[in-house]
Amino acid sequence: MNKTMKLLWSARILKDTKGQDLIEYALLAGFVAVAAGAIMPGVADSIGMIFSKVSNTMSTAASQGAS
């Protein structure tokens, strides 16, 4: 019975796609930002600053979550 339950849970995990849309939208936003930076050089500095703020915020959150 135990092996059957493990097999069922494994099948459920493989079919789970709830976070897939969020990742796709984040990638799309990143590609748009890179394209905007390439097309409009004046915007590149602003985009770089935004990405660095996001990176710092995520690093802070990760370090607080690990503690």
C-alpha positions as CSV (number, residue, x, y, z in Angstrom):
1,M,0.0,0.0,0.0
2,N,2.9,2.4,0.8
3,K,4.4,2.0,-2.7
4,T,1.1,2.7,-4.3
5,M,0.7,5.9,-2.3
6,K,4.2,7.1,-3.3
7,L,3.4,6.4,-6.9
8,L,0.2,8.4,-6.8
9,W,1.9,11.3,-5.1
10,S,4.7,11.2,-7.8
11,A,2.1,11.3,-10.5
12,R,0.3,14.3,-8.9
13,I,3.6,16.2,-8.6
14,L,4.5,15.7,-12.3
15,K,1.0,16.9,-13.4
16,D,1.1,20.0,-11.2
17,T,1.6,23.2,-13.3
18,K,0.2,25.9,-11.0
19,G,3.5,28.0,-11.0
20,Q,4.2,27.6,-14.7
21,D,2.2,30.8,-15.7
22,L,4.0,33.0,-13.2
23,I,7.4,31.9,-14.5
24,E,6.4,32.4,-18.1
25,Y,5.2,36.0,-17.4
26,A,8.4,36.8,-15.5
27,L,10.5,35.6,-18.4
28,L,8.4,37.5,-20.9
29,A,8.8,40.7,-18.8
30,G,12.6,40.1,-18.7
31,F,12.8,39.7,-22.4
32,V,10.7,42.9,-23.0
33,A,13.0,44.8,-20.6
34,V,16.1,43.6,-22.4
35,A,14.6,44.5,-25.8
36,A,13.7,48.0,-24.5
37,G,17.2,48.5,-23.3
38,A,18.6,47.5,-26.6
39,I,16.3,49.7,-28.6
40,M,16.4,52.7,-26.3
41,P,19.9,53.2,-24.8
42,G,18.6,55.9,-22.4
43,V,16.3,53.4,-20.7
44,A,19.1,50.8,-20.2
45,D,20.3,52.5,-17.0
46,S,16.8,52.6,-15.5
47,I,16.3,48.9,-16.3
48,G,19.6,48.0,-14.8
49,M,18.7,49.9,-11.6
50,I,15.4,48.1,-11.4
51,F,17.0,44.7,-11.9
52,S,19.6,45.4,-9.2
53,K,16.8,46.5,-6.7
54,V,14.9,43.3,-7.4
55,S,18.0,41.3,-7.0
56,N,18.9,43.0,-3.7
57,T,15.3,42.5,-2.4
58,M,15.3,38.8,-3.3
59,S,18.7,38.3,-1.7
60,T,17.5,39.9,1.5
61,A,14.3,37.8,1.5
62,A,16.3,34.6,0.9
63,S,18.7,35.4,3.7
64,Q,15.9,36.2,6.1
65,G,14.0,33.0,5.1
66,A,17.1,30.9,5.7
67,S,17.6,32.2,9.2
